[in-house]
Amino acid sequence: MRVYFDHNATTPLDPEVFEVMTRVLGEEFGNPSSVHHFGQRAKAVLDEARSQVARLINGEPSEVVFTSGGTEADNFALRGVAEALEPTGRRHLVATTIEHEAVLVTLKALARRGWTVTLLPVGATGIVSPDALREAITDRTALVSVMHANNEIGTVQPVEALAAIAHEHGALVHTDAVQSAGKLAVDARALGADLLSLSAHKFYGPKGAGALWIKRGTRVAAIMTGGRHERSRRAGTENVAGIAGLGAAAARAMTKLDAEATRLGALRDRLEHRILDTVPGTAVNGARAPRVPNTTNISFDGIEAESLLIALDLEGFAVSTGSACSSGTLEPSHVLRAMGLPSHRTQNSIRISLGARNTEAEVDAFLAKLPTVVGKLRTVTGARR
Ligand SMILES: Cc1ncc(COP(=O)(O)O)c(C=O)c1O
């Protein structure tokens, strides 16, 4: 038996999305920029996907720019705003300490080019306080970038309140909604965002397809330059089948969102409560904040997270130690560190992220195995000391 509990890393392709994509791959080979029949058919595929993505986040189709995924969308938002606003003298960027690497590493690159960057702290709850933003923001701030849901602990930031403060100072607002789109109802306008990133493979679409939503009138420079694709906002012949998959996944998410959130929330809560009850020395990270319903991050005293991950994999359960990008490095999680957790807890925590195909039986099978696996690891670690 193999059980997949790592849906924040990626999700399996939905069968209906797969069908749409294979049809498009086989039949719609035209270049969407061509004026002839074949090109126009491919363009129609893009148009439909653009509407589907816009509906998912309450945007207009013309505001959706397709990208190669979440990382590119984040780069586009940050670098594109920085370039567009540089001449205005606004040379300050604000984000949080718990952003994804796609944001943090891009900010480092901009800092090397003379931008001032402020990272807002999160408290023990994993949430940024509006007061922290009030203190950091100035009238020279170009952009405030705050992720909607965190990939490691699932906490949901008060983007709306933060956006209101940013706008009072004339700054633009970007939110990385890669981990919330398709899991929660995401309304880009209600959030007060000017730019929003999303990625198909986090909600049962393909890898390598995503979008940046750019509110009409927002000044953003293209970072991928070349032809006039995507209304000159992102050059390059579009990944038509991937984008069709993104659109189909967005449409699928719309129909399942509420029921899935309720089902997964109940499964996650069952998992958490039972782990806390049956395995001594455990604690849930970020539990006191609003969270996406599928995610839990749990510390196990006296255990290396990587060892637990490997032991669970041998038993057939795929979990992770925080983000897929940094796992394998034995680096303590920057998110847990930012929450002020003591160093042993930043290295003994695993993330379990549930998804569409997970069942109560799988959760119960996991719960039945976990105490033994943890007990064995603790004996080994204890013997080594
Ligand atoms: C919050 C967040 N932002 C951005 C990304 C990057 O998205 P992609 O894998 O599509 O490049 C991820 C993926 O893990 C993520 O979790």
The ligand as a MOL file (V3000), in Angstrom:
LIG
                    3D

  0  0  0     0  0            999 V3000
M  V30 BEGIN CTAB
M  V30 COUNTS 16 16 0 0 0
M  V30 BEGIN ATOM
M  V30 1 C 3.7630 29.1540 -1.7440 0
M  V30 2 C 4.4250 28.7160 -3.0100 0
M  V30 3 N 4.8110 29.6260 -3.9120 0
M  V30 4 C 5.3940 29.2790 -5.0680 0
M  V30 5 C 5.6470 27.9670 -5.3790 0
M  V30 6 C 6.3010 27.6330 -6.6730 0
M  V30 7 O 5.3670 27.1400 -7.5920 0
M  V30 8 P 5.8500 26.2390 -8.8490 0
M  V30 9 O 6.1980 24.8950 -8.2890 0
M  V30 10 O 4.6630 26.1940 -9.7550 0
M  V30 11 O 7.0070 26.9430 -9.4630 0
M  V30 12 C 5.2720 26.9700 -4.4550 0
M  V30 13 C 5.5690 25.5420 -4.7390 0
M  V30 14 O 5.9220 24.7930 -3.8500 0
M  V30 15 C 4.6420 27.3600 -3.2470 0
M  V30 16 O 4.2650 26.4540 -2.3480 0
M  V30 END ATOM
M  V30 BEGIN BOND
M  V30 1 1 1 2
M  V30 2 1 2 3
M  V30 3 2 2 15
M  V30 4 2 3 4
M  V30 5 1 4 5
M  V30 6 1 5 6
M  V30 7 2 5 12
M  V30 8 1 6 7
M  V30 9 1 7 8
M  V30 10 2 8 9
M  V30 11 1 8 10
M  V30 12 1 8 11
M  V30 13 1 12 13
M  V30 14 1 12 15
M  V30 15 2 13 14
M  V30 16 1 15 16
M  V30 END BOND
M  V30 END CTAB
M  END
